[in-house]
């Protein structure tokens, strides 16, 4: 029987540019992150986009990864920071759109 690698083991492989390990982490965390972003945004498309952007940021930061905490904590910190910056951009877009469409429905924070 094949042993399932831990998230930490996979991330250490990702740090060495292992794309298969990266793909496995994406598969493992997609449901959790999409649900996280969808709960915040109430927008399935945006949730999917933010999931992908989270992993783009993870890939870009891979060389700096230090296993000082659980991998899930590290990843969720990236996701949280992404949401905070995206929320501000979304608010600015909504302000511009509401000037064009006074009947626009506001999305909750």
C-alpha positions as CSV (number, residue, x, y, z in Angstrom):
1,X,0.0,0.0,0.0
2,X,1.3,3.4,-1.0
3,X,2.0,5.9,1.8
4,X,0.3,9.3,1.4
5,X,2.8,12.1,1.6
6,X,2.1,14.8,4.2
7,X,1.5,18.4,3.2
8,X,4.8,19.3,4.6
9,X,6.6,16.7,2.6
10,X,4.8,17.9,-0.6
11,X,5.6,21.6,0.1
12,X,9.3,20.8,0.7
13,X,9.2,19.1,-2.8
14,X,7.4,22.2,-4.2
15,X,10.2,24.3,-2.8
16,X,12.5,22.4,-5.1
17,X,10.3,23.2,-8.1
18,X,8.3,19.8,-8.1
19,X,5.2,20.5,-10.1
20,X,3.6,17.1,-9.3
21,X,3.8,17.9,-5.6
22,X,2.3,21.3,-6.3
23,X,-0.6,19.8,-8.3
24,X,-1.3,17.4,-5.4
25,X,-1.5,20.3,-2.9
26,X,-3.9,22.0,-5.2
27,X,-6.1,18.9,-5.4
28,X,-6.0,18.6,-1.6
29,X,-6.8,22.2,-0.8
30,X,-9.2,23.2,-3.6
31,X,-12.4,22.2,-1.8
32,X,-11.4,24.0,1.4
33,X,-10.2,27.2,-0.2
34,X,-13.0,27.5,-2.7
35,X,-15.5,27.1,0.2
36,X,-13.6,29.7,2.2
37,X,-13.6,32.2,-0.6
38,X,-17.2,31.5,-1.6
39,X,-18.3,32.0,2.0
40,X,-16.7,35.4,2.0
41,X,-17.7,36.6,-1.4
42,X,-20.9,34.7,-2.2
43,X,-19.5,34.4,-5.8
44,X,-18.5,31.0,-7.1
45,X,-16.5,32.4,-10.0
46,X,-14.6,34.8,-7.8
47,X,-13.9,32.0,-5.3
48,X,-12.4,29.8,-8.0
49,X,-10.3,32.7,-9.2
50,X,-9.0,33.5,-5.7
51,X,-8.2,29.8,-5.1
52,X,-6.0,29.8,-8.3
53,X,-4.4,33.1,-7.3
54,X,-3.6,31.7,-3.8
55,X,-1.7,28.9,-5.5
56,X,0.0,31.3,-7.9
57,X,1.3,33.2,-4.9
58,X,2.3,30.0,-3.2
59,X,4.3,29.0,-6.2
60,X,6.0,32.3,-6.4
61,X,6.9,32.2,-2.7
62,X,8.0,28.6,-2.7
63,X,11.7,29.2,-2.3
64,X,11.1,31.3,0.8
65,X,8.9,28.6,2.5
66,X,10.1,27.7,6.0
67,X,8.3,24.9,7.8
68,X,7.8,26.8,11.1
69,X,4.0,26.1,11.3
70,X,1.5,23.7,9.7
71,X,1.4,24.0,6.0
72,X,-2.4,24.6,6.1
73,X,-1.8,27.6,8.4
74,X,0.7,29.0,5.9
75,X,-1.6,28.5,3.0
76,X,-4.6,30.0,4.7
77,X,-2.5,33.1,5.7
78,X,-1.8,33.6,1.9
79,X,-5.6,33.1,1.2
80,X,-6.6,35.6,3.9
81,X,-4.2,38.3,2.7
82,X,-5.4,37.8,-0.8
83,X,-9.0,38.1,0.3
84,X,-8.3,41.3,2.2
85,X,-6.7,42.9,-0.9
86,X,-9.3,41.6,-3.3
87,X,-12.1,42.9,-1.1
88,X,-10.8,46.4,-1.3
89,X,-10.5,46.2,-5.1
90,X,-14.0,44.8,-5.2
91,X,-15.4,47.7,-3.2
92,X,-13.8,50.2,-5.5
93,X,-15.2,48.4,-8.6
94,X,-18.7,48.4,-7.0
95,X,-18.5,52.1,-6.3
96,X,-17.8,52.8,-9.9
97,X,-20.5,50.4,-11.1
98,X,-23.1,51.8,-8.7
99,X,-22.7,55.2,-10.3
100,X,-23.6,53.6,-13.7
101,X,-26.3,51.3,-12.3
102,X,-28.3,52.7,-9.4
103,X,-30.1,49.4,-9.0
104,X,-26.9,47.3,-8.5
105,X,-27.1,44.8,-5.7
106,X,-24.3,45.1,-3.2
107,X,-22.4,42.0,-2.2
108,X,-21.9,41.4,1.5
109,X,-18.4,41.6,2.9
